[in-house]
Amino acid sequence: MSIEISFVIETWNKHCYELRMTSFRTEDTPSYRFFMNFNGDKTSLSSVSKVLKDVNVPMWHVVLSQMPQTSKKDLPKTLYNGTYKICQFWRYIKHTKAFNNVVHLIFDKESGSNMSFTCPLVSGTYVMQNIRVPPDTAILKLMYWPNTMYSLIGTVYSQGQNKTMEKLCRYEINATVKKLC
């Protein structure tokens, strides 16, 4: 009996899913430079944003899509699509429980992030050292599906006084969820 309980506890504590990043690409502009790099075993990224001109009202548009790789007929599915004023980001994200712990980890000062969420976004260099989804994140179990890729596309805009949007940078991160046990 104790061996069975021990096995169940050991299995329960084991993190069976891991997000493995497969590729990324970035686009930037002369007033907003953006760089990304893989860290180690492709379970995390780091980024550097060089804001060369103040951005009065920075906006962030994020789309998370699921792309099954089993058939050409399978169309991508949008899992999340949102646009935020960066200075109001925390107000919006606290209502999105599935991503809340991941976002706190990525933007945490202790993780090496100095990303600013102020309006205006002042010129400077902003770094995020630990862009990753921890293996203990419950949503990984829900996202796991064999032969499936996920794509996170983010775009940073500057919103003008007449609500027009000027693109400052864009990134795309592609990943898959691996089952480890």
Backbone bond lengths (Angstrom), bond angles and torsions (degrees), N, CA, C in turn:
res aa  C-N    CA-C-N  psi(-1)  N-CA   C-N-CA  omega(-1)  CA-C   N-CA-C  phi
1 M - - - 1.451 - - 1.528 110.87 -
2 S 1.332 117.64 -43.57 1.465 120.22 -177.76 1.529 111.62 -68.49
3 I 1.337 117.14 -29.17 1.460 120.26 177.62 1.528 109.71 -67.54
4 E 1.338 117.21 -41.98 1.460 120.96 178.33 1.523 111.38 -62.52
5 I 1.324 117.21 -45.55 1.472 121.64 179.41 1.522 109.78 -63.22
6 S 1.322 116.33 -41.65 1.461 120.67 178.89 1.524 110.51 -60.58
7 F 1.350 117.76 -43.83 1.454 121.79 179.50 1.527 111.28 -63.47
8 V 1.349 117.05 -42.77 1.460 121.30 179.60 1.529 110.11 -62.93
9 I 1.322 118.10 -44.27 1.472 121.58 179.47 1.524 109.94 -64.50
10 E 1.327 117.65 -42.69 1.463 121.22 179.62 1.532 110.71 -62.89
11 T 1.330 116.78 -44.26 1.462 121.03 178.90 1.522 110.76 -65.65
12 W 1.331 116.79 -40.47 1.467 121.84 -179.52 1.529 110.65 -60.80
13 N 1.332 116.61 -41.13 1.466 121.23 -177.37 1.525 112.97 -77.77
14 K 1.321 117.82 -17.18 1.450 121.89 -178.39 1.530 109.68 -75.53
15 H 1.295 117.07 138.17 1.460 121.69 177.64 1.522 107.32 -94.04
16 C 1.312 115.54 110.66 1.465 120.51 -171.29 1.522 113.81 -91.61
17 Y 1.315 119.16 -7.17 1.461 120.40 -175.57 1.523 109.99 -127.81
18 E 1.336 114.63 144.16 1.459 120.49 -178.25 1.528 108.42 -142.49
19 L 1.314 116.19 136.52 1.459 120.79 174.96 1.522 107.91 -86.88
20 R 1.323 116.12 120.79 1.459 121.74 -179.81 1.517 108.01 -113.43
21 M 1.326 116.56 118.22 1.460 121.14 -179.10 1.523 109.22 -79.89
22 T 1.317 115.71 133.93 1.457 119.88 -176.01 1.521 112.82 -104.60
23 S 1.324 117.20 -31.91 1.465 120.04 -179.62 1.527 109.72 -163.83
24 F 1.299 115.08 164.04 1.458 121.06 173.15 1.518 108.32 -153.27
25 R 1.301 114.98 159.85 1.465 120.47 172.21 1.512 108.18 -150.41
26 T 1.307 114.96 153.59 1.463 120.30 -177.73 1.517 110.31 -134.60
27 E 1.310 114.89 153.82 1.462 122.96 171.70 1.517 105.93 -132.56
28 D 1.308 116.66 138.70 1.462 119.02 177.50 1.522 110.17 -137.42
29 T 1.319 115.74 -178.71 1.460 121.91 -179.04 1.522 108.76 -127.62
30 P 1.320 118.27 167.26 1.474 119.63 -179.39 1.533 113.52 -60.50
31 S 1.329 118.95 -25.20 1.463 119.69 -178.33 1.531 112.73 -95.56
32 Y 1.347 117.37 -5.89 1.461 121.34 -178.48 1.532 107.31 -147.15
33 R 1.318 116.75 100.99 1.472 121.96 -178.24 1.531 108.49 -94.22
34 F 1.337 116.78 139.46 1.462 121.04 -175.80 1.525 109.97 -138.90
35 F 1.345 116.35 128.34 1.463 122.04 -178.02 1.525 109.28 -130.71
36 M 1.331 116.73 143.79 1.464 122.61 176.59 1.520 109.84 -133.00
37 N 1.347 115.58 151.27 1.462 122.10 175.89 1.521 109.61 -143.18
38 F 1.344 116.55 145.77 1.459 120.72 171.15 1.516 108.54 -73.18
39 N 1.333 115.97 146.22 1.456 121.92 172.28 1.524 107.73 -108.19
40 G 1.306 117.84 128.30 1.461 123.02 172.31 1.510 116.38 49.45
41 D 1.323 116.73 -113.89 1.457 122.45 -170.98 1.530 114.24 -91.52
42 K 1.303 117.99 24.47 1.470 125.18 176.98 1.528 113.51 65.70
43 T 1.329 117.02 26.22 1.457 119.19 172.64 1.526 110.21 -99.21
44 S 1.342 116.31 -2.52 1.464 118.94 177.22 1.529 110.43 -152.21
45 L 1.323 114.10 161.52 1.463 122.92 178.58 1.518 108.71 -127.77
46 S 1.306 115.25 163.25 1.464 121.09 167.66 1.523 107.11 -129.12
47 S 1.333 115.36 154.12 1.462 118.33 -179.93 1.515 110.67 -141.27
48 V 1.323 114.47 155.00 1.457 122.59 174.66 1.522 107.29 -130.95
49 S 1.325 116.10 125.07 1.469 122.02 174.89 1.513 107.89 -111.22
50 K 1.323 117.03 125.47 1.459 121.38 176.52 1.524 107.44 -110.64
51 V 1.313 115.19 103.59 1.461 121.45 179.05 1.521 106.35 -88.59
52 L 1.325 117.15 111.15 1.458 121.62 -173.82 1.528 112.85 -94.89
53 K 1.323 116.28 -10.83 1.462 121.56 179.03 1.524 107.17 -143.98
54 D 1.338 117.22 133.78 1.468 120.58 179.77 1.529 110.51 -52.80
55 V 1.344 115.26 142.64 1.466 121.99 178.72 1.525 107.00 -115.37
56 N 1.335 117.66 111.10 1.467 121.65 -175.02 1.521 112.78 -59.26
57 V 1.327 117.42 -53.52 1.466 120.91 179.87 1.528 107.92 -128.26
58 P 1.353 116.96 89.02 1.467 119.13 178.63 1.526 110.61 -74.97
59 M 1.329 115.75 135.93 1.474 122.89 179.18 1.524 107.94 -120.35
60 W 1.331 115.44 149.33 1.449 121.26 179.97 1.519 108.40 -129.62
61 H 1.329 116.93 122.94 1.469 122.06 177.70 1.523 107.13 -111.89
62 V 1.342 117.31 127.51 1.463 122.69 -176.18 1.528 109.39 -128.35
63 V 1.329 116.12 132.98 1.466 122.15 176.12 1.528 108.06 -130.68
64 L 1.337 116.55 126.36 1.456 122.32 174.76 1.523 107.35 -111.38
65 S 1.338 116.43 121.97 1.466 121.59 -177.39 1.524 110.37 -122.80
66 Q 1.323 115.02 148.33 1.458 122.91 174.27 1.514 107.29 -106.46
67 M 1.343 116.26 129.13 1.463 120.34 -177.16 1.521 110.20 -124.91
68 P 1.328 117.61 95.57 1.471 120.25 177.78 1.525 110.39 -61.19
69 Q 1.318 116.75 140.55 1.463 121.65 -178.45 1.527 112.10 -106.69
70 T 1.334 117.33 14.18 1.459 120.16 -173.73 1.524 113.71 -83.69
71 S 1.323 117.09 -29.13 1.458 119.28 -175.58 1.518 109.37 -152.05
72 K 1.311 116.17 150.10 1.470 120.54 177.71 1.530 111.01 -67.23
73 K 1.341 117.03 -21.75 1.461 121.58 -178.61 1.522 112.37 -75.99
74 D 1.347 116.92 -23.09 1.461 120.42 -178.62 1.527 110.28 -70.64
75 L 1.309 116.28 120.94 1.460 121.49 179.62 1.523 110.32 -92.09
76 P 1.324 117.86 150.66 1.463 119.74 175.57 1.531 110.71 -59.83
77 K 1.330 115.24 146.53 1.461 121.10 177.74 1.517 108.11 -114.23
78 T 1.319 117.05 130.19 1.455 120.93 176.95 1.522 108.66 -81.78
79 L 1.335 115.97 120.38 1.461 121.46 179.54 1.523 111.73 -94.66
80 Y 1.346 115.49 -28.31 1.465 119.85 -179.27 1.517 108.11 -153.55
81 N 1.323 116.73 139.64 1.459 122.00 178.71 1.526 106.93 -149.73
82 G 1.319 117.09 113.96 1.463 119.55 -178.30 1.515 112.33 -149.04
83 T 1.326 115.27 150.85 1.465 122.48 175.96 1.519 107.77 -127.18
84 Y 1.336 116.48 132.68 1.458 122.01 -175.37 1.515 111.08 -133.48
85 K 1.327 116.34 147.81 1.459 119.83 161.61 1.521 104.36 -74.55
86 I 1.297 117.30 129.31 1.455 120.01 -174.96 1.523 111.52 -58.95
87 C 1.337 117.70 -35.22 1.466 119.14 -179.58 1.527 112.83 -71.50
88 Q 1.334 118.46 -10.77 1.466 122.00 177.24 1.531 111.56 -113.15
89 F 1.319 117.05 13.70 1.455 122.97 -174.49 1.525 112.61 -55.90
90 W 1.332 117.23 -49.31 1.476 119.95 -176.21 1.521 111.69 -62.98
91 R 1.314 117.26 -32.91 1.462 120.14 178.45 1.530 111.09 -63.54
92 Y 1.335 117.01 -37.44 1.455 121.02 179.99 1.531 112.21 -78.30
93 I 1.314 117.46 -43.83 1.467 120.88 -171.40 1.527 112.13 -70.74
94 K 1.326 118.47 -25.54 1.467 118.60 -179.48 1.527 112.10 -65.36
95 H 1.325 117.56 -16.71 1.455 121.90 177.29 1.526 112.22 -90.13
96 T 1.322 117.52 -4.01 1.462 122.37 -179.62 1.523 107.37 -108.31
97 K 1.313 115.97 79.34 1.465 122.50 -172.49 1.526 113.73 -57.05
98 A 1.321 118.08 -35.58 1.462 121.01 -175.73 1.523 112.67 -61.57
99 F 1.326 117.66 -30.89 1.458 121.31 -175.84 1.530 113.13 -107.93
100 N 1.324 117.67 -4.13 1.455 121.99 -171.99 1.527 113.05 -57.09
101 N 1.347 118.73 -49.31 1.463 119.83 -178.00 1.523 112.24 -67.51
102 V 1.329 117.30 -33.87 1.466 121.26 178.49 1.526 110.06 -65.31
103 V 1.323 115.74 -45.08 1.469 120.69 -179.23 1.524 110.55 -63.79
104 H 1.337 117.60 -42.38 1.458 120.03 178.42 1.529 111.16 -62.07
105 L 1.328 117.34 -39.36 1.461 121.01 178.66 1.530 111.00 -64.11
106 I 1.328 117.02 -45.91 1.464 121.28 -176.09 1.531 111.39 -64.60
107 F 1.338 116.72 -41.82 1.459 120.05 -173.93 1.526 113.78 -96.60
108 D 1.325 117.60 5.67 1.447 121.90 -178.72 1.536 110.61 -69.32
109 K 1.306 115.95 133.95 1.475 120.97 179.58 1.527 110.99 -59.58
110 E 1.344 117.54 -35.89 1.461 121.14 -179.98 1.527 112.07 -67.38
111 S 1.328 117.42 -22.24 1.470 121.36 177.85 1.520 111.62 -85.81
112 G 1.318 117.24 3.57 1.455 120.81 177.16 1.513 114.42 92.18
113 S 1.328 117.53 23.50 1.461 120.41 179.83 1.523 110.03 -103.38
114 N 1.305 115.82 137.11 1.462 120.08 172.80 1.532 109.68 -124.97
115 M 1.338 115.48 25.34 1.461 120.59 -178.87 1.516 110.09 -59.13
116 S 1.316 116.70 136.85 1.453 122.36 -179.07 1.521 110.25 -99.33
117 F 1.325 115.18 139.66 1.466 121.37 177.56 1.523 109.60 -119.46
118 T 1.318 115.92 42.32 1.459 120.78 -178.04 1.525 110.53 -108.37
119 C 1.305 114.50 156.44 1.461 121.51 173.16 1.524 106.37 -121.44
120 P 1.302 119.66 122.71 1.459 126.26 -2.16 1.532 111.73 -74.01
121 L 1.327 114.80 158.13 1.459 121.49 173.70 1.523 106.11 -83.65
122 V 1.317 115.56 112.36 1.469 119.42 -175.50 1.521 110.65 -80.10
123 S 1.312 115.27 153.33 1.457 119.53 179.62 1.520 109.53 -61.56
124 G 1.322 114.76 145.41 1.465 121.03 -178.46 1.511 109.68 161.78
125 T 1.336 115.08 -176.23 1.457 121.65 179.08 1.520 108.28 -111.38
126 Y 1.342 115.50 126.25 1.458 122.08 -178.02 1.531 108.56 -119.11
127 V 1.329 115.54 132.94 1.459 121.79 -173.37 1.530 109.88 -122.73
128 M 1.318 116.17 139.78 1.466 122.13 168.68 1.524 106.60 -127.69
129 Q 1.334 116.92 117.20 1.462 121.96 -173.59 1.523 114.00 -90.61
130 N 1.331 118.04 -24.21 1.455 120.32 -167.30 1.522 111.12 -132.28
131 I 1.323 116.99 66.83 1.458 121.13 179.12 1.527 106.84 -86.58
132 R 1.331 116.04 102.46 1.462 120.18 -177.20 1.520 110.36 -158.55
133 V 1.318 114.90 164.35 1.464 121.77 173.75 1.523 105.73 -110.70
134 P 1.335 118.39 114.79 1.467 120.38 -177.51 1.532 111.49 -61.81
135 P 1.337 117.57 147.49 1.466 120.35 -178.03 1.530 113.78 -65.36
136 D 1.328 118.06 -16.21 1.465 119.93 178.64 1.527 112.65 -89.23
137 T 1.332 117.46 8.53 1.459 121.40 178.80 1.524 109.28 -75.93
138 A 1.320 115.95 121.38 1.461 121.38 -174.56 1.525 112.86 -60.15
139 I 1.311 117.56 -31.73 1.467 119.70 -176.24 1.531 112.44 -64.35
140 L 1.337 118.49 -22.09 1.465 120.29 178.85 1.526 110.89 -62.24
141 K 1.328 116.63 -38.34 1.463 120.16 178.43 1.528 110.51 -63.19
142 L 1.317 116.64 -38.31 1.460 120.51 178.79 1.530 111.94 -72.88
143 M 1.332 115.83 -31.96 1.467 119.71 -177.80 1.524 112.70 -80.68
144 Y 1.343 117.02 -19.15 1.462 118.65 -176.56 1.517 110.59 -62.42
145 W 1.317 115.17 126.96 1.448 122.96 175.74 1.524 105.46 -155.85
146 P 1.332 118.41 123.02 1.470 119.18 -177.18 1.534 111.99 -55.35
147 N 1.308 115.74 145.02 1.475 122.77 176.23 1.528 113.12 57.71
148 T 1.312 116.59 39.81 1.458 120.62 -179.46 1.518 109.76 -125.80
149 M 1.310 115.66 133.83 1.466 122.19 175.55 1.524 108.15 -106.58
150 Y 1.309 115.48 152.03 1.460 122.15 174.94 1.518 107.69 -121.05
151 S 1.301 114.95 142.94 1.458 120.44 179.74 1.525 108.96 -127.93
152 L 1.325 115.52 126.62 1.461 121.79 174.66 1.521 106.63 -109.77
153 I 1.321 115.53 117.37 1.467 120.51 179.45 1.519 107.18 -114.24
154 G 1.306 115.50 123.30 1.457 121.05 178.85 1.514 110.27 -122.84
155 T 1.315 116.11 141.61 1.462 121.61 177.63 1.514 108.25 -133.31
156 V 1.316 116.49 132.64 1.464 122.15 175.71 1.524 107.16 -103.78
157 Y 1.318 114.81 129.75 1.475 121.99 -179.04 1.518 110.04 -121.86
158 S 1.314 114.44 159.79 1.460 122.18 167.55 1.524 105.79 -109.57
159 Q 1.339 115.70 120.50 1.465 119.76 179.78 1.527 109.01 -88.85
160 G 1.336 115.56 125.10 1.456 121.05 178.59 1.517 111.85 -81.14
161 Q 1.329 116.23 173.29 1.465 121.24 -178.63 1.517 112.52 -62.50
162 N 1.320 118.03 -30.01 1.465 121.13 179.50 1.539 111.40 -95.86
163 K 1.352 116.59 24.13 1.481 124.69 177.35 1.530 113.97 68.72
164 T 1.329 118.28 10.99 1.462 120.13 174.93 1.529 108.30 -74.10
165 M 1.318 115.73 151.71 1.461 121.32 -177.45 1.524 110.23 -116.04
166 E 1.315 116.44 127.54 1.463 122.27 175.53 1.525 107.50 -109.67
167 K 1.336 117.31 121.70 1.463 121.45 -179.21 1.517 110.29 -70.30
168 L 1.351 115.91 130.13 1.456 121.46 177.70 1.516 111.57 -103.35
169 C 1.326 116.70 -42.00 1.463 120.22 176.82 1.520 109.25 -159.24
170 R 1.320 114.34 162.26 1.458 121.69 179.48 1.517 107.40 -144.72
171 Y 1.319 116.03 143.98 1.462 120.26 175.05 1.516 109.35 -139.85
172 E 1.318 114.93 154.56 1.456 122.04 175.59 1.522 107.06 -135.98
173 I 1.320 115.20 126.10 1.457 121.29 177.45 1.525 107.68 -118.18
174 N 1.320 116.64 125.44 1.464 121.53 179.40 1.529 108.44 -109.84
175 A 1.332 114.60 138.53 1.466 118.86 -176.30 1.518 110.04 -152.37
176 T 1.315 114.75 166.74 1.453 122.16 174.44 1.526 107.96 -134.29
177 V 1.308 116.70 155.69 1.449 121.01 176.26 1.515 108.04 -100.54
178 K 1.330 116.68 123.19 1.458 122.92 -179.40 1.520 110.02 -100.37
179 K 1.325 116.10 138.66 1.461 121.58 175.35 1.525 106.52 -93.07
180 L 1.333 117.75 124.78 1.453 122.23 -174.23 1.527 112.99 -100.91
181 C 1.337 118.03 -18.12 1.471 119.36 -178.17 1.512 111.09 -146.28
